[in-house]
Amino acid sequence: MTMESMTQLYNKVKLILAVILLQFGYAGMSIISKFALNKGMSQHVLIVYRHAIATAVIAPFAVVLDRNLRPKLTFSIFAKIVLLGLLE
């Protein structure tokens, strides 16, 4: 196998593994949610916990991987963020 074909194979396998891990994550979250709701946890509390845990897990990746990719926060970008926040 050439190096180019190995790279293409790696990229295909990487995507498939990402999808499989995502499905395991969804299944695990469904099981945990069902268990917590059956034990009497409020739906609203569960949603807050899910968002807090997702933020804690994803935020470090965003900070490290996108450190040099973020544009400066101009007034135009800030206004768009505020408008999107109000509309959602």
PDB file of N, CA, C and O in Angstrom:
ATOM      1  N   MET A   1       0.842  -1.187   0.000  1.00  0.00           N
ATOM      2  CA  MET A   1       0.000   0.000   0.000  1.00  0.00           C
ATOM      3  C   MET A   1       0.880   1.240   0.000  1.00  0.00           C
ATOM      4  O   MET A   1       1.893   1.316   0.695  1.00  0.00           O
ATOM      5  N   THR A   2       0.466   2.186  -0.786  1.00  0.00           N
ATOM      6  CA  THR A   2       1.213   3.435  -0.823  1.00  0.00           C
ATOM      7  C   THR A   2       0.768   4.324   0.322  1.00  0.00           C
ATOM      8  O   THR A   2      -0.260   4.085   0.956  1.00  0.00           O
ATOM      9  N   MET A   3       1.547   5.334   0.568  1.00  0.00           N
ATOM     10  CA  MET A   3       1.241   6.264   1.657  1.00  0.00           C
ATOM     11  C   MET A   3      -0.058   7.012   1.383  1.00  0.00           C
ATOM     12  O   MET A   3      -0.825   7.302   2.302  1.00  0.00           O
ATOM     13  N   GLU A   4      -0.297   7.321   0.120  1.00  0.00           N
ATOM     14  CA  GLU A   4      -1.518   8.054  -0.245  1.00  0.00           C
ATOM     15  C   GLU A   4      -2.758   7.211   0.011  1.00  0.00           C
ATOM     16  O   GLU A   4      -3.754   7.718   0.525  1.00  0.00           O
ATOM     17  N   SER A   5      -2.709   5.935  -0.340  1.00  0.00           N
ATOM     18  CA  SER A   5      -3.858   5.066  -0.116  1.00  0.00           C
ATOM     19  C   SER A   5      -4.079   4.823   1.380  1.00  0.00           C
ATOM     20  O   SER A   5      -5.217   4.687   1.829  1.00  0.00           O
ATOM     21  N   MET A   6      -2.987   4.770   2.148  1.00  0.00           N
ATOM     22  CA  MET A   6      -3.112   4.618   3.600  1.00  0.00           C
ATOM     23  C   MET A   6      -3.790   5.843   4.205  1.00  0.00           C
ATOM     24  O   MET A   6      -4.612   5.716   5.113  1.00  0.00           O
ATOM     25  N   THR A   7      -3.448   7.019   3.707  1.00  0.00           N
ATOM     26  CA  THR A   7      -4.055   8.243   4.205  1.00  0.00           C
ATOM     27  C   THR A   7      -5.542   8.284   3.881  1.00  0.00           C
ATOM     28  O   THR A   7      -6.351   8.675   4.722  1.00  0.00           O
ATOM     29  N   GLN A   8      -5.906   7.881   2.661  1.00  0.00           N
ATOM     30  CA  GLN A   8      -7.311   7.853   2.288  1.00  0.00           C
ATOM     31  C   GLN A   8      -8.082   6.847   3.141  1.00  0.00           C
ATOM     32  O   GLN A   8      -9.197   7.134   3.578  1.00  0.00           O
ATOM     33  N   LEU A   9      -7.512   5.697   3.378  1.00  0.00           N
ATOM     34  CA  LEU A   9      -8.154   4.683   4.213  1.00  0.00           C
ATOM     35  C   LEU A   9      -8.324   5.201   5.637  1.00  0.00           C
ATOM     36  O   LEU A   9      -9.373   5.004   6.249  1.00  0.00           O
ATOM     37  N   TYR A  10      -7.305   5.854   6.161  1.00  0.00           N
ATOM     38  CA  TYR A  10      -7.376   6.422   7.507  1.00  0.00           C
ATOM     39  C   TYR A  10      -8.491   7.450   7.606  1.00  0.00           C
ATOM     40  O   TYR A  10      -9.235   7.460   8.586  1.00  0.00           O
ATOM     41  N   ASN A  11      -8.618   8.315   6.605  1.00  0.00           N
ATOM     42  CA  ASN A  11      -9.667   9.325   6.624  1.00  0.00           C
ATOM     43  C   ASN A  11     -11.054   8.704   6.584  1.00  0.00           C
ATOM     44  O   ASN A  11     -11.961   9.187   7.263  1.00  0.00           O
ATOM     45  N   LYS A  12     -11.242   7.642   5.804  1.00  0.00           N
ATOM     46  CA  LYS A  12     -12.534   6.964   5.747  1.00  0.00           C
ATOM     47  C   LYS A  12     -12.855   6.276   7.071  1.00  0.00           C
ATOM     48  O   LYS A  12     -13.982   6.356   7.561  1.00  0.00           O
ATOM     49  N   VAL A  13     -11.877   5.612   7.637  1.00  0.00           N
ATOM     50  CA  VAL A  13     -12.087   4.914   8.905  1.00  0.00           C
ATOM     51  C   VAL A  13     -12.341   5.908  10.027  1.00  0.00           C
ATOM     52  O   VAL A  13     -13.152   5.654  10.917  1.00  0.00           O
ATOM     53  N   LYS A  14     -11.656   7.027   9.984  1.00  0.00           N
ATOM     54  CA  LYS A  14     -11.824   8.047  11.010  1.00  0.00           C
ATOM     55  C   LYS A  14     -13.264   8.570  11.025  1.00  0.00           C
ATOM     56  O   LYS A  14     -13.841   8.761  12.096  1.00  0.00           O
ATOM     57  N   LEU A  15     -13.838   8.798   9.863  1.00  0.00           N
ATOM     58  CA  LEU A  15     -15.212   9.273   9.785  1.00  0.00           C
ATOM     59  C   LEU A  15     -16.195   8.225  10.288  1.00  0.00           C
ATOM     60  O   LEU A  15     -17.143   8.547  11.004  1.00  0.00           O
ATOM     61  N   ILE A  16     -15.968   6.978   9.915  1.00  0.00           N
ATOM     62  CA  ILE A  16     -16.854   5.902  10.354  1.00  0.00           C
ATOM     63  C   ILE A  16     -16.777   5.743  11.873  1.00  0.00           C
ATOM     64  O   ILE A  16     -17.807   5.584  12.527  1.00  0.00           O
ATOM     65  N   LEU A  17     -15.590   5.784  12.432  1.00  0.00           N
ATOM     66  CA  LEU A  17     -15.444   5.678  13.884  1.00  0.00           C
ATOM     67  C   LEU A  17     -16.098   6.848  14.604  1.00  0.00           C
ATOM     68  O   LEU A  17     -16.680   6.670  15.674  1.00  0.00           O
ATOM     69  N   ALA A  18     -16.009   8.033  14.032  1.00  0.00           N
ATOM     70  CA  ALA A  18     -16.654   9.192  14.649  1.00  0.00           C
ATOM     71  C   ALA A  18     -18.165   9.014  14.700  1.00  0.00           C
ATOM     72  O   ALA A  18     -18.795   9.347  15.705  1.00  0.00           O
ATOM     73  N   VAL A  19     -18.750   8.494  13.629  1.00  0.00           N
ATOM     74  CA  VAL A  19     -20.194   8.261  13.599  1.00  0.00           C
ATOM     75  C   VAL A  19     -20.590   7.183  14.601  1.00  0.00           C
ATOM     76  O   VAL A  19     -21.609   7.312  15.280  1.00  0.00           O
ATOM     77  N   ILE A  20     -19.797   6.128  14.697  1.00  0.00           N
ATOM     78  CA  ILE A  20     -20.090   5.056  15.648  1.00  0.00           C
ATOM     79  C   ILE A  20     -20.008   5.578  17.083  1.00  0.00           C
ATOM     80  O   ILE A  20     -20.877   5.274  17.901  1.00  0.00           O
ATOM     81  N   LEU A  21     -18.974   6.358  17.394  1.00  0.00           N
ATOM     82  CA  LEU A  21     -18.861   6.926  18.734  1.00  0.00           C
ATOM     83  C   LEU A  21     -20.008   7.883  19.038  1.00  0.00           C
ATOM     84  O   LEU A  21     -20.485   7.937  20.171  1.00  0.00           O
ATOM     85  N   LEU A  22     -20.443   8.621  18.057  1.00  0.00           N
ATOM     86  CA  LEU A  22     -21.578   9.518  18.239  1.00  0.00           C
ATOM     87  C   LEU A  22     -22.836   8.734  18.573  1.00  0.00           C
ATOM     88  O   LEU A  22     -23.600   9.139  19.449  1.00  0.00           O
ATOM     89  N   GLN A  23     -23.063   7.619  17.893  1.00  0.00           N
ATOM     90  CA  GLN A  23     -24.231   6.783  18.170  1.00  0.00           C
ATOM     91  C   GLN A  23     -24.160   6.185  19.576  1.00  0.00           C
ATOM     92  O   GLN A  23     -25.175   6.102  20.268  1.00  0.00           O
ATOM     93  N   PHE A  24     -22.966   5.769  19.997  1.00  0.00           N
ATOM     94  CA  PHE A  24     -22.822   5.276  21.368  1.00  0.00           C
ATOM     95  C   PHE A  24     -23.114   6.387  22.376  1.00  0.00           C
ATOM     96  O   PHE A  24     -23.717   6.137  23.420  1.00  0.00           O
ATOM     97  N   GLY A  25     -22.691   7.605  22.067  1.00  0.00           N
ATOM     98  CA  GLY A  25     -22.984   8.733  22.943  1.00  0.00           C
ATOM     99  C   GLY A  25     -24.470   8.998  23.059  1.00  0.00           C
ATOM    100  O   GLY A  25     -24.978   9.225  24.157  1.00  0.00           O
ATOM    101  N   TYR A  26     -25.179   8.971  21.927  1.00  0.00           N
ATOM    102  CA  TYR A  26     -26.629   9.152  21.953  1.00  0.00           C
ATOM    103  C   TYR A  26     -27.314   8.049  22.748  1.00  0.00           C
ATOM    104  O   TYR A  26     -28.218   8.319  23.539  1.00  0.00           O
ATOM    105  N   ALA A  27     -26.886   6.811  22.542  1.00  0.00           N
ATOM    106  CA  ALA A  27     -27.488   5.692  23.263  1.00  0.00           C
ATOM    107  C   ALA A  27     -27.236   5.817  24.768  1.00  0.00           C
ATOM    108  O   ALA A  27     -28.140   5.608  25.578  1.00  0.00           O
ATOM    109  N   GLY A  28     -26.018   6.153  25.124  1.00  0.00           N
ATOM    110  CA  GLY A  28     -25.692   6.323  26.541  1.00  0.00           C
ATOM    111  C   GLY A  28     -26.486   7.445  27.177  1.00  0.00           C
ATOM    112  O   GLY A  28     -26.960   7.311  28.305  1.00  0.00           O
ATOM    113  N   MET A  29     -26.636   8.553  26.463  1.00  0.00           N
ATOM    114  CA  MET A  29     -27.407   9.664  27.002  1.00  0.00           C
ATOM    115  C   MET A  29     -28.869   9.292  27.157  1.00  0.00           C
ATOM    116  O   MET A  29     -29.512   9.709  28.121  1.00  0.00           O
ATOM    117  N   SER A  30     -29.405   8.519  26.227  1.00  0.00           N
ATOM    118  CA  SER A  30     -30.799   8.076  26.332  1.00  0.00           C
ATOM    119  C   SER A  30     -30.996   7.176  27.547  1.00  0.00           C
ATOM    120  O   SER A  30     -31.987   7.308  28.265  1.00  0.00           O
ATOM    121  N   ILE A  31     -30.063   6.271  27.775  1.00  0.00           N
ATOM    122  CA  ILE A  31     -30.164   5.367  28.918  1.00  0.00           C
ATOM    123  C   ILE A  31     -30.068   6.137  30.230  1.00  0.00           C
ATOM    124  O   ILE A  31     -30.857   5.907  31.146  1.00  0.00           O
ATOM    125  N   ILE A  32     -29.115   7.039  30.321  1.00  0.00           N
ATOM    126  CA  ILE A  32     -28.942   7.824  31.546  1.00  0.00           C
ATOM    127  C   ILE A  32     -30.160   8.716  31.782  1.00  0.00           C
ATOM    128  O   ILE A  32     -30.623   8.841  32.915  1.00  0.00           O
ATOM    129  N   SER A  33     -30.677   9.332  30.728  1.00  0.00           N
ATOM    130  CA  SER A  33     -31.857  10.189  30.871  1.00  0.00           C
ATOM    131  C   SER A  33     -33.065   9.396  31.336  1.00  0.00           C
ATOM    132  O   SER A  33     -33.792   9.832  32.229  1.00  0.00           O
ATOM    133  N   LYS A  34     -33.283   8.236  30.736  1.00  0.00           N
ATOM    134  CA  LYS A  34     -34.418   7.384  31.121  1.00  0.00           C
ATOM    135  C   LYS A  34     -34.293   6.971  32.576  1.00  0.00           C
ATOM    136  O   LYS A  34     -35.277   7.006  33.314  1.00  0.00           O
ATOM    137  N   PHE A  35     -33.106   6.581  32.996  1.00  0.00           N
ATOM    138  CA  PHE A  35     -32.877   6.173  34.384  1.00  0.00           C
ATOM    139  C   PHE A  35     -33.147   7.335  35.342  1.00  0.00           C
ATOM    140  O   PHE A  35     -33.827   7.160  36.353  1.00  0.00           O
ATOM    141  N   ALA A  36     -32.619   8.519  35.028  1.00  0.00           N
ATOM    142  CA  ALA A  36     -32.790   9.677  35.906  1.00  0.00           C
ATOM    143  C   ALA A  36     -34.255  10.104  35.983  1.00  0.00           C
ATOM    144  O   ALA A  36     -34.748  10.429  37.063  1.00  0.00           O
ATOM    145  N   LEU A  37     -34.945  10.106  34.863  1.00  0.00           N
ATOM    146  CA  LEU A  37     -36.355  10.498  34.868  1.00  0.00           C
ATOM    147  C   LEU A  37     -37.208   9.472  35.615  1.00  0.00           C
ATOM    148  O   LEU A  37     -38.165   9.852  36.289  1.00  0.00           O
ATOM    149  N   ASN A  38     -36.885   8.189  35.510  1.00  0.00           N
ATOM    150  CA  ASN A  38     -37.616   7.159  36.250  1.00  0.00           C
ATOM    151  C   ASN A  38     -37.400   7.270  37.754  1.00  0.00           C
ATOM    152  O   ASN A  38     -38.274   6.902  38.540  1.00  0.00           O
ATOM    153  N   LYS A  39     -36.236   7.779  38.154  1.00  0.00           N
ATOM    154  CA  LYS A  39     -35.951   7.959  39.582  1.00  0.00           C
ATOM    155  C   LYS A  39     -36.580   9.233  40.147  1.00  0.00           C
ATOM    156  O   LYS A  39     -36.512   9.472  41.353  1.00  0.00           O
ATOM    157  N   GLY A  40     -37.193  10.057  39.283  1.00  0.00           N
ATOM    158  CA  GLY A  40     -37.912  11.230  39.774  1.00  0.00           C
ATOM    159  C   GLY A  40     -37.246  12.569  39.520  1.00  0.00           C
ATOM    160  O   GLY A  40     -37.695  13.583  40.055  1.00  0.00           O
ATOM    161  N   MET A  41     -36.194  12.606  38.724  1.00  0.00           N
ATOM    162  CA  MET A  41     -35.546  13.887  38.434  1.00  0.00           C
ATOM    163  C   MET A  41     -36.448  14.729  37.536  1.00  0.00           C
ATOM    164  O   MET A  41     -37.100  14.205  36.633  1.00  0.00           O
ATOM    165  N   SER A  42     -36.478  16.007  37.786  1.00  0.00           N
ATOM    166  CA  SER A  42     -37.262  16.921  36.970  1.00  0.00           C
ATOM    167  C   SER A  42     -36.667  17.019  35.566  1.00  0.00           C
ATOM    168  O   SER A  42     -35.449  16.968  35.391  1.00  0.00           O
ATOM    169  N   GLN A  43     -37.534  17.158  34.580  1.00  0.00           N
ATOM    170  CA  GLN A  43     -37.072  17.298  33.199  1.00  0.00           C
ATOM    171  C   GLN A  43     -36.218  18.548  33.027  1.00  0.00           C
ATOM    172  O   GLN A  43     -35.236  18.550  32.285  1.00  0.00           O
ATOM    173  N   HIS A  44     -36.608  19.606  33.724  1.00  0.00           N
ATOM    174  CA  HIS A  44     -35.884  20.878  33.600  1.00  0.00           C
ATOM    175  C   HIS A  44     -34.481  20.774  34.200  1.00  0.00           C
ATOM    176  O   HIS A  44     -33.521  21.305  33.640  1.00  0.00           O
ATOM    177  N   VAL A  45     -34.367  20.096  35.330  1.00  0.00           N
ATOM    178  CA  VAL A  45     -33.062  19.910  35.967  1.00  0.00           C
ATOM    179  C   VAL A  45     -32.169  19.053  35.079  1.00  0.00           C
ATOM    180  O   VAL A  45     -30.980  19.337  34.934  1.00  0.00           O
ATOM    181  N   LEU A  46     -32.741  17.999  34.481  1.00  0.00           N
ATOM    182  CA  LEU A  46     -31.974  17.132  33.590  1.00  0.00           C
ATOM    183  C   LEU A  46     -31.415  17.921  32.405  1.00  0.00           C
ATOM    184  O   LEU A  46     -30.261  17.730  32.022  1.00  0.00           O
ATOM    185  N   ILE A  47     -32.215  18.791  31.833  1.00  0.00           N
ATOM    186  CA  ILE A  47     -31.764  19.598  30.695  1.00  0.00           C
ATOM    187  C   ILE A  47     -30.615  20.523  31.104  1.00  0.00           C
ATOM    188  O   ILE A  47     -29.640  20.675  30.369  1.00  0.00           O
ATOM    189  N   VAL A  48     -30.738  21.132  32.273  1.00  0.00           N
ATOM    190  CA  VAL A  48     -29.666  22.017  32.748  1.00  0.00           C
ATOM    191  C   VAL A  48     -28.380  21.231  32.960  1.00  0.00           C
ATOM    192  O   VAL A  48     -27.304  21.692  32.578  1.00  0.00           O
ATOM    193  N   TYR A  49     -28.477  20.051  33.564  1.00  0.00           N
ATOM    194  CA  TYR A  49     -27.293  19.217  33.774  1.00  0.00           C
ATOM    195  C   TYR A  49     -26.674  18.785  32.449  1.00  0.00           C
ATOM    196  O   TYR A  49     -25.452  18.799  32.303  1.00  0.00           O
ATOM    197  N   ARG A  50     -27.507  18.401  31.481  1.00  0.00           N
ATOM    198  CA  ARG A  50     -26.987  17.974  30.178  1.00  0.00           C
ATOM    199  C   ARG A  50     -26.204  19.097  29.509  1.00  0.00           C
ATOM    200  O   ARG A  50     -25.119  18.879  28.969  1.00  0.00           O
ATOM    201  N   HIS A  51     -26.772  20.305  29.554  1.00  0.00           N
ATOM    202  CA  HIS A  51     -26.086  21.437  28.916  1.00  0.00           C
ATOM    203  C   HIS A  51     -24.802  21.810  29.664  1.00  0.00           C
ATOM    204  O   HIS A  51     -23.800  22.157  29.039  1.00  0.00           O
ATOM    205  N   ALA A  52     -24.830  21.740  30.983  1.00  0.00           N
ATOM    206  CA  ALA A  52     -23.640  22.078  31.763  1.00  0.00           C
ATOM    207  C   ALA A  52     -22.515  21.080  31.492  1.00  0.00           C
ATOM    208  O   ALA A  52     -21.362  21.475  31.321  1.00  0.00           O
ATOM    209  N   ILE A  53     -22.847  19.795  31.453  1.00  0.00           N
ATOM    210  CA  ILE A  53     -21.826  18.775  31.193  1.00  0.00           C
ATOM    211  C   ILE A  53     -21.302  18.894  29.772  1.00  0.00           C
ATOM    212  O   ILE A  53     -20.099  18.761  29.544  1.00  0.00           O
ATOM    213  N   ALA A  54     -22.189  19.142  28.809  1.00  0.00           N
ATOM    214  CA  ALA A  54     -21.746  19.300  27.419  1.00  0.00           C
ATOM    215  C   ALA A  54     -20.807  20.506  27.282  1.00  0.00           C
ATOM    216  O   ALA A  54     -19.814  20.443  26.556  1.00  0.00           O
ATOM    217  N   THR A  55     -21.120  21.586  27.973  1.00  0.00           N
ATOM    218  CA  THR A  55     -20.254  22.765  27.929  1.00  0.00           C
ATOM    219  C   THR A  55     -18.890  22.462  28.530  1.00  0.00           C
ATOM    220  O   THR A  55     -17.860  22.846  27.976  1.00  0.00           O
ATOM    221  N   ALA A  56     -18.889  21.771  29.668  1.00  0.00           N
ATOM    222  CA  ALA A  56     -17.622  21.449  30.327  1.00  0.00           C
ATOM    223  C   ALA A  56     -16.763  20.510  29.489  1.00  0.00           C
ATOM    224  O   ALA A  56     -15.536  20.588  29.543  1.00  0.00           O
ATOM    225  N   VAL A  57     -17.387  19.626  28.717  1.00  0.00           N
ATOM    226  CA  VAL A  57     -16.627  18.678  27.903  1.00  0.00           C
ATOM    227  C   VAL A  57     -16.132  19.320  26.610  1.00  0.00           C
ATOM    228  O   VAL A  57     -14.995  19.080  26.202  1.00  0.00           O
ATOM    229  N   ILE A  58     -16.961  20.129  25.963  1.00  0.00           N
ATOM    230  CA  ILE A  58     -16.626  20.660  24.639  1.00  0.00           C
ATOM    231  C   ILE A  58     -15.807  21.949  24.697  1.00  0.00           C
ATOM    232  O   ILE A  58     -15.004  22.199  23.799  1.00  0.00           O
ATOM    233  N   ALA A  59     -15.990  22.764  25.723  1.00  0.00           N
ATOM    234  CA  ALA A  59     -15.317  24.064  25.802  1.00  0.00           C
ATOM    235  C   ALA A  59     -13.785  23.967  25.732  1.00  0.00           C
ATOM    236  O   ALA A  59     -13.174  24.760  25.014  1.00  0.00           O
ATOM    237  N   PRO A  60     -13.143  23.039  26.439  1.00  0.00           N
ATOM    238  CA  PRO A  60     -11.673  22.978  26.322  1.00  0.00           C
ATOM    239  C   PRO A  60     -11.191  22.693  24.898  1.00  0.00           C
ATOM    240  O   PRO A  60     -10.181  23.241  24.456  1.00  0.00           O
ATOM    241  N   PHE A  61     -11.919  21.834  24.187  1.00  0.00           N
ATOM    242  CA  PHE A  61     -11.541  21.561  22.793  1.00  0.00           C
ATOM    243  C   PHE A  61     -11.675  22.820  21.941  1.00  0.00           C
ATOM    244  O   PHE A  61     -10.817  23.101  21.105  1.00  0.00           O
ATOM    245  N   ALA A  62     -12.743  23.570  22.153  1.00  0.00           N
ATOM    246  CA  ALA A  62     -12.958  24.787  21.376  1.00  0.00           C
ATOM    247  C   ALA A  62     -11.863  25.814  21.667  1.00  0.00           C
ATOM    248  O   ALA A  62     -11.371  26.480  20.755  1.00  0.00           O
ATOM    249  N   VAL A  63     -11.489  25.938  22.919  1.00  0.00           N
ATOM    250  CA  VAL A  63     -10.462  26.921  23.285  1.00  0.00           C
ATOM    251  C   VAL A  63      -9.108  26.528  22.694  1.00  0.00           C
ATOM    252  O   VAL A  63      -8.405  27.377  22.147  1.00  0.00           O
ATOM    253  N   VAL A  64      -8.741  25.264  22.796  1.00  0.00           N
ATOM    254  CA  VAL A  64      -7.422  24.821  22.342  1.00  0.00           C
ATOM    255  C   VAL A  64      -7.344  24.750  20.819  1.00  0.00           C
ATOM    256  O   VAL A  64      -6.388  25.249  20.225  1.00  0.00           O
ATOM    257  N   LEU A  65      -8.332  24.141  20.189  1.00  0.00           N
ATOM    258  CA  LEU A  65      -8.255  23.913  18.742  1.00  0.00           C
ATOM    259  C   LEU A  65      -8.545  25.161  17.911  1.00  0.00           C
ATOM    260  O   LEU A  65      -8.040  25.290  16.796  1.00  0.00           O
ATOM    261  N   ASP A  66      -9.340  26.067  18.434  1.00  0.00           N
ATOM    262  CA  ASP A  66      -9.701  27.272  17.680  1.00  0.00           C
ATOM    263  C   ASP A  66      -9.020  28.520  18.230  1.00  0.00           C
ATOM    264  O   ASP A  66      -9.496  29.634  18.016  1.00  0.00           O
ATOM    265  N   ARG A  67      -7.935  28.341  18.921  1.00  0.00           N
ATOM    266  CA  ARG A  67      -7.271  29.467  19.577  1.00  0.00           C
ATOM    267  C   ARG A  67      -6.889  30.570  18.583  1.00  0.00           C
ATOM    268  O   ARG A  67      -7.130  31.746  18.855  1.00  0.00           O
ATOM    269  N   ASN A  68      -6.308  30.216  17.457  1.00  0.00           N
ATOM    270  CA  ASN A  68      -5.838  31.217  16.504  1.00  0.00           C
ATOM    271  C   ASN A  68      -6.801  31.445  15.347  1.00  0.00           C
ATOM    272  O   ASN A  68      -6.512  32.247  14.459  1.00  0.00           O
ATOM    273  N   LEU A  69      -7.927  30.764  15.339  1.00  0.00           N
ATOM    274  CA  LEU A  69      -8.865  30.869  14.226  1.00  0.00           C
ATOM    275  C   LEU A  69      -9.975  31.883  14.448  1.00  0.00           C
ATOM    276  O   LEU A  69     -10.660  32.262  13.498  1.00  0.00           O
ATOM    277  N   ARG A  70     -10.165  32.323  15.668  1.00  0.00           N
ATOM    278  CA  ARG A  70     -11.266  33.221  15.962  1.00  0.00           C
ATOM    279  C   ARG A  70     -10.986  34.622  15.427  1.00  0.00           C
ATOM    280  O   ARG A  70      -9.881  35.139  15.593  1.00  0.00           O
ATOM    281  N   PRO A  71     -11.979  35.241  14.785  1.00  0.00           N
ATOM    282  CA  PRO A  71     -11.807  36.630  14.360  1.00  0.00           C
ATOM    283  C   PRO A  71     -11.973  37.562  15.564  1.00  0.00           C
ATOM    284  O   PRO A  71     -12.511  37.164  16.597  1.00  0.00           O
ATOM    285  N   LYS A  72     -11.515  38.781  15.421  1.00  0.00           N
ATOM    286  CA  LYS A  72     -11.691  39.752  16.488  1.00  0.00           C
ATOM    287  C   LYS A  72     -13.168  40.085  16.616  1.00  0.00           C
ATOM    288  O   LYS A  72     -13.903  40.084  15.629  1.00  0.00           O
ATOM    289  N   LEU A  73     -13.592  40.369  17.830  1.00  0.00           N
ATOM    290  CA  LEU A  73     -14.994  40.656  18.091  1.00  0.00           C
ATOM    291  C   LEU A  73     -15.276  42.119  17.750  1.00  0.00           C
ATOM    292  O   LEU A  73     -15.074  43.015  18.570  1.00  0.00           O
ATOM    293  N   THR A  74     -15.744  42.337  16.533  1.00  0.00           N
ATOM    294  CA  THR A  74     -16.099  43.684  16.104  1.00  0.00           C
ATOM    295  C   THR A  74     -17.545  43.958  16.491  1.00  0.00           C
ATOM    296  O   THR A  74     -18.269  43.053  16.906  1.00  0.00           O
ATOM    297  N   PHE A  75     -17.958  45.209  16.351  1.00  0.00           N
ATOM    298  CA  PHE A  75     -19.338  45.554  16.684  1.00  0.00           C
ATOM    299  C   PHE A  75     -20.310  44.822  15.782  1.00  0.00           C
ATOM    300  O   PHE A  75     -21.378  44.409  16.236  1.00  0.00           O
ATOM    301  N   SER A  76     -19.968  44.653  14.524  1.00  0.00           N
ATOM    302  CA  SER A  76     -20.846  43.950  13.588  1.00  0.00           C
ATOM    303  C   SER A  76     -21.068  42.500  14.021  1.00  0.00           C
ATOM    304  O   SER A  76     -22.202  42.020  14.023  1.00  0.00           O
ATOM    305  N   ILE A  77     -20.007  41.816  14.380  1.00  0.00           N
ATOM    306  CA  ILE A  77     -20.134  40.429  14.831  1.00  0.00           C
ATOM    307  C   ILE A  77     -20.918  40.367  16.131  1.00  0.00           C
ATOM    308  O   ILE A  77     -21.763  39.488  16.300  1.00  0.00           O
ATOM    309  N   PHE A  78     -20.651  41.282  17.050  1.00  0.00           N
ATOM    310  CA  PHE A  78     -21.372  41.323  18.314  1.00  0.00           C
ATOM    311  C   PHE A  78     -22.864  41.550  18.089  1.00  0.00           C
ATOM    312  O   PHE A  78     -23.691  40.912  18.739  1.00  0.00           O
ATOM    313  N   ALA A  79     -23.212  42.448  17.180  1.00  0.00           N
ATOM    314  CA  ALA A  79     -24.623  42.722  16.890  1.00  0.00           C
ATOM    315  C   ALA A  79     -25.304  41.486  16.296  1.00  0.00           C
ATOM    316  O   ALA A  79     -26.458  41.204  16.618  1.00  0.00           O
ATOM    317  N   LYS A  80     -24.609  40.756  15.443  1.00  0.00           N
ATOM    318  CA  LYS A  80     -25.175  39.533  14.870  1.00  0.00           C
ATOM    319  C   LYS A  80     -25.407  38.473  15.944  1.00  0.00           C
ATOM    320  O   LYS A  80     -26.421  37.776  15.921  1.00  0.00           O
ATOM    321  N   ILE A  81     -24.478  38.352  16.876  1.00  0.00           N
ATOM    322  CA  ILE A  81     -24.634  37.386  17.970  1.00  0.00           C
ATOM    323  C   ILE A  81     -25.831  37.755  18.833  1.00  0.00           C
ATOM    324  O   ILE A  81     -26.621  36.886  19.202  1.00  0.00           O
ATOM    325  N   VAL A  82     -25.972  39.032  19.158  1.00  0.00           N
ATOM    326  CA  VAL A  82     -27.106  39.481  19.970  1.00  0.00           C
ATOM    327  C   VAL A  82     -28.417  39.239  19.233  1.00  0.00           C
ATOM    328  O   VAL A  82     -29.391  38.792  19.839  1.00  0.00           O
ATOM    329  N   LEU A  83     -28.454  39.527  17.946  1.00  0.00           N
ATOM    330  CA  LEU A  83     -29.668  39.320  17.158  1.00  0.00           C
ATOM    331  C   LEU A  83     -30.036  37.840  17.096  1.00  0.00           C
ATOM    332  O   LEU A  83     -31.207  37.489  17.246  1.00  0.00           O
ATOM    333  N   LEU A  84     -29.059  36.976  16.879  1.00  0.00           N
ATOM    334  CA  LEU A  84     -29.334  35.530  16.877  1.00  0.00           C
ATOM    335  C   LEU A  84     -29.813  35.053  18.241  1.00  0.00           C
ATOM    336  O   LEU A  84     -30.696  34.200  18.331  1.00  0.00           O
ATOM    337  N   GLY A  85     -29.237  35.596  19.292  1.00  0.00           N
ATOM    338  CA  GLY A  85     -29.660  35.228  20.651  1.00  0.00           C
ATOM    339  C   GLY A  85     -31.100  35.646  20.930  1.00  0.00           C
ATOM    340  O   GLY A  85     -31.843  34.920  21.590  1.00  0.00           O
ATOM    341  N   LEU A  86     -31.488  36.798  20.435  1.00  0.00           N
ATOM    342  CA  LEU A  86     -32.868  37.272  20.644  1.00  0.00           C
ATOM    343  C   LEU A  86     -33.863  36.480  19.804  1.00  0.00           C
ATOM    344  O   LEU A  86     -34.985  36.242  20.249  1.00  0.00           O
ATOM    345  N   LEU A  87     -33.479  36.074  18.618  1.00  0.00           N
ATOM    346  CA  LEU A  87     -34.409  35.376  17.744  1.00  0.00           C
ATOM    347  C   LEU A  87     -34.595  33.910  18.121  1.00  0.00           C
ATOM    348  O   LEU A  87     -35.625  33.320  17.794  1.00  0.00           O
ATOM    349  N   GLU A  88     -33.648  33.329  18.783  1.00  0.00           N
ATOM    350  CA  GLU A  88     -33.792  31.925  19.142  1.00  0.00           C
ATOM    351  C   GLU A  88     -34.550  31.829  20.408  1.00  0.00           C
ATOM    352  O   GLU A  88     -34.791  30.728  20.902  1.00  0.00           O
TER     353      GLU A  88
END
